[in-house]
Amino acid sequence: MGRSPRLGATGRKGIDRRTLLIGGGAAAGLLLAWGAWPRSYKPNLNAGPDETIVNAFLKIDRSGQIIVIVPQTETGQGVTTLLPQILADELGADWRTVAVQSAPVSPLYANTLLAREWLASDWTRLIGGAGDWAIGQYATRGALMLTGAGTSVPMFHDAYRDAGAAARVLLCKAAAARWNIPWESCDIEGGIVTDGAARRMKIGDLAGDAVTFDLPDILPYRQGQENRLAGQDLPRLDTPSKIDGSHNFAADIRLPDMVYASIRQGPIGDATLAGHDDRAPASVTGFLKLVKQERWVAAVASNWWAANKALDLADPVFTLHGPPVGSESIDAALEAAFSSSAGRRLYSQGDLLPVFEGATILASEYQVDPGLHLAIEPLCATARVTNDGAEIWLATQAPALARNAIAAALDLAESAVALYPLHAGGSFGRKMDWEAGVQAALIARDIGRPVQLLWSRLEDIVQDRPGAPAHARMAAKLGRNGAIEGWLAKVATPCAMTQTWGRIADRKLPHEAAANAADTPSRLAVAGMAPPYAIPHWAVDHYPCNVGLPLGFTRGNAHLHGAFFTESFVDELAHLAGIEAMSFRIQMLGGNPRLAHCLSTAAAMGGWQGGVAGSGQGIAAHQMGGAYAAIMVEASMNGDQLSVGRIVAAVDAGDQVNPDIARQQIEGGLLYGLAFAMGASVPYERGLPTRAILGRMNLPRLADIGEVTVELIRSTADAAGVTDLAAPLVAPAVANALYTWTGQRLRGLPLVGNA
C-alpha cells in the first residue's frame, strides 16, 4: 500500500487519528478549526441493530452492505452515485453491495467550498487565507450543508477517499488480528478482506471489531489501477428505483391521517392578503379548512384536487404595496443603473484608459431576460407537527437553513425539528429556498394533522425566483494584427446570489432581500465576465440595481449572462477584424492551453467551416470552477422557429469519477442552455407573468434538437464539477451560428421572440 501525506496533526492532546477522521473527514478547514477552537464533532447517525457506524460517511451492516452517507441533495446530477463511488473505490467494495443514505444536519457535512465562493467579500479577500478560514469556520459551526454550483465532488472528494481508506485500514486490522499477521499484508478487493493468499473474510463479519482499532498516523491509499471503481461508467444507484417507481420524491410521502393543501400567494412584490370568500370553498367535496397568514392563504382538503379547487373558489385578493413589476420597468431599472453612483469596477488588468483614449472603439449592447427554473417538480413539502416537535419531509439544497427557518416559524428549538431530506425531481437551484417547508409546517400546526403542501404549476411560475436579468455595454479596441488590446464590460444586473442568501440565511422576505442588495456591487453578479483570453488591458464594472423581481440561485448563475455577453462580443470582434472566429480565439489562448484544446477539439469534431456565411455554424468557449469547455453548434431559422441540428461539446473537467455521469450532466446542461436561449422566460405585467403554461414557454422539443456529441478530454487534473459548465455556452454559440445563417446579430435573450 502507498502512503498519503499526513492528514495533519493538531498537536492537541486527546484527539486521536480516528477522532480526526470521524470529526471531519480529514478536511483541512476543520483541522484548522480544532487548532483555534477545539471541538470534536461526532457523527449523529442512527444505526440499526445490524449496522456499525465506521465514520461520518460510512456504515456497514453484518451482511456486508456498504451504506454511504451523502449530505448533498440529489437533483438528478448523480451525486448519490459519485460520492459513494469514491468511497467504495478506496475501500475496495463490491459495487453491488453499495447503498446510500441521506445525511442528517451536522457540521461534519458543511460545504465550505460553496460557502467561500458565495460569501467571499473584499474583506475576506484582503486577509487572504485567514478570510477563507473565517468563512470555513462560519460554515462549519452553522452546519451549512449546501448543494449547488457543481461543488459536491470538488468539496467532498478527499473526505470520501479518506473515509474509504480509513475503513479499509480498520477492517484489515481486524482481519489481521484474527489471523495473527501484520495488517499491512491485508487488502480488500471486491468486498472481501484477504491476506494475499488463501485466507478471506467478509467485510460484514469484521465491521463490529474494526471500529475498536486505531488509525495509523499516516493513512495509506490504494495503489495501482487494477480493479478500481473510480473512472468507470458504473450504473447509477438511483436508477432502478426511479424506473420502477419506488423512489420517493416529496409528493410521494404518505402519512397516517394525512391531508393535502394548495396555496395561493399574491403578485410579485410586497403583497399581503386582503380578503377572500369564506363560504364558496365549502361546496367542494373533501374540503376541510382555509389556513390564512399575512401573505398567503392555503386550502386543506382530503385530496389535492379538492384543495386547489376550493382555493380557486375562495378567490383570494391581495394588496400590493409599491409599484407592480413589469418587463418595461425591469428594463428601465437596468438602464438607469448605468447612471447610478453604486457602480464599481470589480475586475481589472492593465491600464485601460490610455488604450481607449482617442482610439476607434467597437461598442455593442446586450440584454438578457430573467430565466425561469421550470423544474418538473413544483415545490412540495410534507409536515407533521405535534406538541413534542415537528417532522418535515422536504427536498432542499440547504437543509440546515431550512430546518432553522421552520423551527423559528413554529417557535421551536432547532433540536425539536426533524428534517428528512429528499431527492428532488429537478431543481436548477430553485430548492435552495425553503418557503414550502415553512408553509407546510404552519398549515400542519393549524389543522392538527399531517399535511402535504404541493404548489400548483401556476403558483410555481408566479412565485419563481428567476435568474437575473442583465444589460451589458461592451467596448473593445482592436490592434493592427487583429488582437484585442483593450476590453471593457459594463454590466447592469441585480445579484441573485446575494438576494438568495438574504432569504435563506437572514430570512428576509423576497422583496426585502431584493431591496437590501440593490446598491451592493458583487463579483457574484458578474461571474464569468473575466475574459479567458490574453487581453493586456481589460476591466469589468458592475452596476447593481433592484428590478422589483426577486431573483434566485440557478444553474450557472451569473455565468449564464456572462458567457453570452463575452462570447457573443468576441465573435463580433472577430468579424470586424476579418479573422475566422476560431483562429481569432486561439491566438489569444496561448496562456490557456486547456481551453484552447477544448476549442480546437470541438471545431475538429464538428467539421468547423470557419463560420462562413450560410453555414449556420457557431462556436463558444468558457471556463468555470477549474473546468474548461467549448462547443460548436449548427443552427437555423425557419420563420420564427429555431432549430439546432447539431451540438458538439469538448470538455476538460479533470479526472472524472464516473465519465458517463459527467457526459449526462454536460448533455443536460446543453439542453438547459438551449431552453435558456429559446425560452424559459416570460414577460411580466402588473406584477405577474403573462403566461404560466409550459407549452407556451417556447422550450426546445425533441424535433428542435439534432445530434448531441460530448467529448471528455482525458486529464489528470483534479475532478471539477460539470453540472453548471455547459449551460452558459449554448446561447452565445447559437447566436453566433444564427449570425452566419441570417446575417443579423442577435444580442438579446431569449433569441426567439418572446411576445
N, C-alpha and C positions, 0 to 999 in steps of 0.2 A: 504494500500500500504506500502511496505517496503521501507527502505531508503538506498541509496548508500552512500559510503564515499563522502566527499566533493569533488567537481570537481576541487578544487584548487583556492584559492584566491590570486590574484597577489598583492593586496594592492595598486593598481594603480587606481586613480580616473578616472572616465569617461568610465570604461569598466564594463558593467553590465553582468548578467548571460546570457542573450540572445546573447549578442555580443560574449561572450566566446564560446558558442556552435556553432554559425554561423561561427565564425572565425576559429575554429579548431576542431570541433567535440570533445571537451574536451580532446584532446590528450596532454599528459604530456609534450612532447617535445615542442609543441607550447606555452604552458603556461610558460615554462622557457623562451622562446623567447620573450614573452611580458615583462617579468620581466627585461630582459637585453637590449632589443632592441624594444621599444614599437611600435608596428604596428598592426592595426586591419585589418585582411583580411576579405573582404566581398565576398559573392557569386557573381560570374559573370555569373549566369544562365539567360537564356532567359525564359520569361513566356508568355504563350498565354493569350488571353483575359479572359479565364475562369480559369486560373491557379493561385495559390498562392504559392509563394516560402516560405516554412516554415524554412528551414535551408539549408546548403550546400549539404545535401544528400537527400532532400525530397521536392517535390512539390505535391500539392493536387488540383484537379480541382473540379468544382462545382458538377459534377456528382458523386463525391466520389472516383474517380480513384486515387490510390496512385502511384505516379511517383517517383521511386527511382533512384537517380543519382549514376552511377557507374563509378569510374575512372579507373578501371582495364580492361585490354584487354581480351575479351572473345576469347580464343583459343580452346574452346572445353572442358575446365576444369570445367565449370559450375559456374564461379564466378558471372555471371549476375543473377543467382538464389540464391547463397549462401548469398551474402551481402544483397539483398532485403529481404531474409527470416529472417535474424537477425533483421532488422529494423521493418519488419511487425509483427514479434512476439512481440517485445517490445511495439509497437504501439497498438496492438490488432486489426490489419486489417483483412479483409476478403481476403484470398489469391487470389481469383478470380478477385479482383479489382486491383492487383498489376501490374504495368508496369515498364519498365526500360528505362533509357535514358543515353547515354554516357556523361561523364563529360567533360567540356571544360578544357583547360590547366589552372591550378591555383595552387598556393602554398597550398591551402586547401587540396589538394589530394596527396601531396608528400608522397612517400613510404620511410619513414625514416628508417624502419626496413631493407629493402633490401639495402638501401644506406649504413647503418652501416656495414652490412655483407660484402658489396662489397668494401668499401673504408677504412675500418679499417687498420691501419698501426702500426708499432712498436711505433710510437709517440703517436697516439691516445690511444693505449692500455696502454702506460706508464702513461698517466694522467687520466686514468680511466673514471669516469663519465663525466668529462669535455671534454674528447675526443669524447665521444658519443654525447654530447650536440653540440659540434662544427660541427660534421658531420650532425646531425639533422638540425642545422641552415643552413648549406650549401644546404642540400636537399630541405628544405622548401623555402628558398629565391630563389632557382633556379627552383622551381616547378618540382622537379624530380619525375614525375609520372612514376613509373617503375612497370612492371608486370613480375614476374619470381620467381623461386626458392621456390614456394609454400608459398609465404609470404602474399598473399592477405588477407586471413582470419585472421591470427595472427596480421597483421598490422592494419586492419580496423574493427575488431570485436567490440571493445569497442566504436569506433566512431559511428558505425551504431546503436549499442544498445542505446547509449546516444541520438542520433538523434531521434530514435523512442520514447524513454522515454520523451524527451522534447516535441515532438509533441503531445504525449498523454496528458501531463500536460496542455499544452496550449489549446488544444481542450476541455479538461474537465473544464478549467477555463471559456472558452467562453460559454459552456453549462450552467455551474453553475450560471454565471451572468444573463442569461436569465431566469433561474428557481429560482434565488434568494436563492441559497443554498450554503453551503461550497463546494468548488471544490474538496476537499478530499473525498467527498462522491460519486463522479462520477468515472466511469471507462469506458473502451471501450472493447467490445467483438464483434467479427465478423464484425468489421467496423461500429458498432453502439455505440454512446455515450449514456449511461444510468445512472440513479441515483440509481440503485439497486432496483427500484420499477417499476412504470408504465411509467415514462417519458423516451422518447427515441428521439434521433436526429441523422441524418446522418452526417458523417464527412464532406462531401462536403458542407453542409449548414453552417458549423461553421468555415471553414478554413480561410475565409477572416477576421473574427473577432478575431480568435485565435492568430494571429501574433501581435496583438496590446497589448497583455498581457506580463508580465514579468515572467521569470522563478524564482522559489524559489532558495535559496542559496544551498539547498540540493536537489538533483534530485532523485526522487523515482523511483525504478524499479518495474516491475510487480513481484508478489509473487505467489507461487503455481505452480502446473504442469498441471492443467486442461486447456483445450482449448489452449494449447501452440502450436505454429508453429515450434519452434526450436526443433530439434531432430526428426522431422517427415520426411518421404520419400516423400516430396512434388514433384509434377511434375515440370520439368524444364520449365522456362518461354520461353526459346528459341526453344524448341522442335517443337511446332506447325508450326512456320514459316519455320523451316528447312525442315519439312516434306512436306509442300505444295509449297515450292519453293519461297515463298515471302521474305525470309531472304536475305538481301543484303550483299554480300561479295564484295571485291574490284572490281572483274571483272564484277559485276552486275551493276555497276554505268553507267547510261546513261545521257548525257547532250546534249542540242541542239547544232547542228553543230559539234559534237564530231568526232574526227578521232582516229586512232589506231596506235600503234607503237610497234615494236620489236627492241631489242637491241643486239649488239654484243660487247663484251669486249675481251681483249687479254688473253693470257695464264696467269697462276698464277704467281704473282710477279710484278715487276716494268715494266709494258708493256705500250707502247704508240702506238697510231695509226700511221702507216707508209704510208698506201695508200689503195686505193680501186678502183673499176670500177664504174665510174660515169654514164656510158651510159646503161649498161645492165639492171638495175632495171626499166628503162622506158618501157620495154616490158611487164611488169606486169600490167594487168588491175586494176585500182584503186590506183596505186602507186602515191604518191604526192611529196615526198622530202626525201633526206638524211640529217640528222642533225648530225653534227660532233663535237666532243670535243676531247681534247687531248688524252683521254684514252678509248673512246668508239665511236661507230657510231650507229645511230638508223635510221631505215626506217619507214616512216609515210605513211599510206595508208587509204583508205576508210573502210577497214576491216583488222583484224589482220592477216589472212592467207596471204593476198596480201603483207602486210608489211614484214612478215617473209620470204616469197618467194623472195621479192625484196632484202632483206638483204643477202640471200644466193647468189643471182646473183651479188651483189656488191662485194662479195668475199674479205672482208677487210683483210689487212695484218698488223701485229703488230710487233714492235721491242721490244724484251725482254732485259732489261738491267740487267745483272747479270746472274748467272748460273740458269738453269731451275730446278724446283723441281722434284724429283723422289722418289720412295719408298726407293731406296738404299741410296740416300742422306739423307732422313729423318732418317733412322735407324743409319746411320753413325753419324749424328749430335747428336742423343740421346746418343749413346755410348761415343762419345767424351766429352759430357757434364760431365761425371763422373770424368774426369781428369781436369775439369775446376776449377779455383780458385773462381768461383762465387757460388759454392755450400755452403749451410748453413744449420745448424741444427735449425729447426723451432719448433719442439715439443720434449720434453724430460721429463723423470721422473726417479728418482733414479740415480744410478751411473753405467752405462753400462760397462765401461772399465774393472773393476775388475771381472765382471761376465764372460766376453768373454775371458779374458786373460788366455791362457793355456788350455781352455776348448774345448771339441768337439762341433763343431757348425754345424748345418744344414743350408745350403745355397741353394737358388733357384733363378732363374732369370725369369722374366715375361715380356711380352710386349703386348701393346695394339695399334692397328692401329687407325688412325683418323676415327671418326664415322660421317657419313653424316646425315643431318637433314631429307631430303626426305619428307617434308610436302606435303600433297595432293595438296595444292595451291601454285604455284610458286609466286615469288614476283610480285606484281602488284600495280599500283597507277594511279589515275586519277587527272589531274591538269587543272585548268583554270586560266590563268594569264592575267590581264588587266593592264591598266595604273594606276589603283587605288590600286592594290594589287594582291594577289593570293589566290586561294582556292585549297586545296589538300584533296582528299579522299584516305585514307591510313590505312591499318591495321598495327599498330605499338605498340610495348611494351614500347616505350619511347617517348610519343607524344611531350613533351616539347623540348626534344633534337632534335627530327625530325623537329619540326617547326623552331627551331633556325637555324638548318643547311640549311633548304630550304630558309629562309629569307636571310642568308648570301650568298647563291649561287646566289640569284636573286638581291642582293644588296638592300634589302628592310628592313624596320623596322620590328621587330617581330610582332608588332601590326597589320601590313598590311597583315599578312599571317593567313588565317583561315584554321585550320586543322580539318577535320571531321574524328574522329577515328572510324574505322570499326572493326567488328569482323573478326577474322582470320580463314581461313579454314586449321587449323593446323599451328604449328609454331615450337614447341620444342625449342624455343629460337632464331630461325633464324630471327624473325621480331623485335629483339632488334635493328638490324641495319636498317638504314633509306635510303640507297642509291637509292632505286627505287623511292622514293618520290622526291628526288633532281633531278634525271634524268628526271622524268615526267615533273617537273616544268620547267626545261631548254628547253625541247622539245616544251612544250606548248608556252613558250615565243618566241621561234624561229619561230614556224609555225603560231602563231597568232590565234590559235583555241584551244578549249579544247581537250586534248589528254589523251587517256588511254594507259599506257605502261604496257605490260604483258611480263615477261621474259618467254622464252621457257624452256622446261624441261632440255634441254641440257645446256642452259645458267645457269639455277638454280643449276645444279650439278657442272659445271665447276667453277662457282663463289661462291660456298657454302663456309661457314666458319665453318668447321667441329669441332667436339670435339677434344680435344688434344690427340695426340699420346703420349705414355709414355713407358719407360723401368723402371723396378724395380729390384733391387738386395735386396733380403730378407734374413735375417740371424736370427737364434734364438738358444738359449741353453735350453735344457730340463732338469728339475730336476729329481731326482730319482723317485719321485712319479708321474712323467708324466706332472707336471705343467710347464708352460713356465716361466723360471727365467729371461731370457733376450731376447730382441726383437729389431732388427734394420731394418728399411726400408730406403733404398736409392732410390730416385725416380728422374729420369731424364725426364723432361717434360716441354714444354712451358706453360705459364699461359694464358689460353684462356680468362679468365675474364679480366686480365689486358689489353690484346690486344683489347677486345671488348670496354672497357672504352676509350682506346686511340682513337678508331674510332668514337664512337658515341658522346663522350663528348669533346674530344680535336680535333676532325675532322682530324685525321691523316689518310693518305692513308693506306690501309691494310698492305702493305709491310713495311711502316714506323712504324706502330704500333707494328708489329712483331719484328722489329729490336730494337725498343726502350725498349721492355720488355725482351730482350734476356738475360740480365745479372742481372735481378732483381728477387731474390727468393721471393716467396709469399706463404702464407698459403692457398690462394685460389687454388693453383695448386696441393696441396696435401690434400685437404679437404676429409674427410672420411678415412684418413690413421691413425689417432689416434685410437689404438685398443680399443674396448669397454670392453675388458676383464681385469681382475685384474692381471696385469703383473707388478711385482715390479720395473723392470728396462727396460725402452724402450726409443727409440728415432726415429724420422723421419727427414730425411735430404732431402732437395730439391736442385736439380741441374738444374737451368734454362738454356734454350738454344733457338736458332732460327732455326727451321727446314725448313724455307723457305715457309711454308704453313700458310697463315693467318687463324686463328682459332677463334671460337666464342662461345657465350653463348649457352648452350644446356641443355636438360632435365637431371638433376642430376649433370651436370657439372663434376668436378673432382671426385665426388663420384663414377662415372661410372668406372673409372680405380682403384680408391682407394679401393672400396669394392672387386673388382676382385682380386687385389693383396693380401689383408688381408685375405679374407675368403678362397681363394684357398690355401694360405700358412698355415693357421690354420689346414686345412684338411690334408695337408702333415704332419704336426707335429703330429696330432692325429694318423695317420697311423704309423709313426715312433715310437711313444710311445706305440703302441699296444692297444690303448684305442678307443672304439667306438666313432664316430665323435660327436654325440650329447652330450654324457656324458663328453667328453673332453671339450666342450664349457661350459656346465652347471657348471662344477667345478670351472670355472673362472668367473662366473656371479653372485656370491653371493652379490656383491655390485650393481648389475644392475638387480633388480627383474623384471622390466617391460620387458626387452629384454629376460630374462630367461623364463618368462611366454609365450611370443610370440613363442620362440623356442620350448618349450615343447608342446604348443598347436598345432603348425604346424606338429610336429612329430606325435602326437597322432591322429590328424585328417587324416594324410596321411598314417597311418599304417607303420611307420618307422621300418625297419627291421634291423637297426644297420649298414647299409652301407656295407653289406656283398657282397663278390664278386658275380657278375652276377645279383645283384638286380636292377641295373640301377637307384638307388636312391641317391640323393644328397641333402644337406641342406646348408643354408647360413643364416646369421643374420646380421642386420645392424641398425644403428640409425642415424638420422639426423633431425635437426630442432625441437627437442622435440618430435619426433615420433619414434616408435620402430617397427621393422618388422622382421619376419623370414619366410622363405619359404622352402618347400620340393618339389622336382621335381622327376619325373620318366622319364628318357631319354634313348634313344638307338640309335645305328647307323646301317643303312642298306646300306652297301657300304660306299659311301661318303655322304649319305643323313641322316641328323639329324632329329629325331622325338622326340617330347616331349609329352608324352602321358598324363601327369597329372602335374598340378601345384596347390599346396595348400599353401595359404598365411595366416598368422596370424598377425594382425596389432593392435597396441595400439597407436592411434593418438589422444587421448583425447576425449572429448565430442563433437563429430562431429555435425555440424549444420544440415546437410542432409546426413544421413548414406548411402543412395542409391548413391548419387553423389560421396561420398568417395569411395564406392566399385567400381564405374565406373572408377574413376581415378587410383585406385590401379590395376584394371584389365588392363587398358590402359598402365600403367607403366610396368606391367609384360610383355605385348606383345612388348612394345618398347624395353625393356631389352633383350627380346629374339631376336628381329631383330638386336640389337647391337651385340649379341653373334654369330648370324648366318651369318650376312652380314652387310648391311648398311655401308659398307666401300669399297673403291676401291683402286687398286694400282695406283700410279702416275708415269708418264713417260714423260720427256721432257716438263714439265710444265702443263700437262693436265691429267685428269683422263683417264684410259684406257677403261672405259665403262661408259655410261650415260643413260642406259635404265633400268627402274625399274625392269623389268622382268629378268634382268641379275645380280641383286644385291644379289641373294640368300636370299631374305627376306622370313620370315615364311609365309606359306599358311595355310588355314583352315585345310587342310589334315595333316599338320605337328603338329597341336596342338590339344590336347585332352581336358579333363575336367579341368576347372579353378575354384577353390574354394577360396573365400575370407572370412575370419572370422574377424569381427571387435570386438576386446575385449572391453568390457564395461569399461569406465573410467570416472572419474570426473575431470581429469586434463583439462586444457585449450585446446581447439581445436588446433591441429597443422596442417600445410599444408601436403597434401599427394600426390601432383602432381608428385614430384620427388622421392618419397620414395621407390617405388617398383622396379624401373628400375635397380638400381645398383645391386640388389640381384640375378638376373636371371643368368647372365654369370657365376659367381662362383658356384652357385648351379648346373647348367648344367655341368660345367667342373668337379665338384666333382662326379656327377652322372655318367658321362662317364668314370671316372676312375674305378668305380666299374663294369662297363659294359665291358670295353676293357682292363683294367689293365694298361693303358697308361695315364700319367699325361699330360694334355693339359695346356700349360702355355702361350698361345698367343690368342689374339682376333683379328679377329673372329675365333671361334673354328673350323669352317669348312673351307676347302681350299679356298683360295681367289686368284686363278690364273687368 
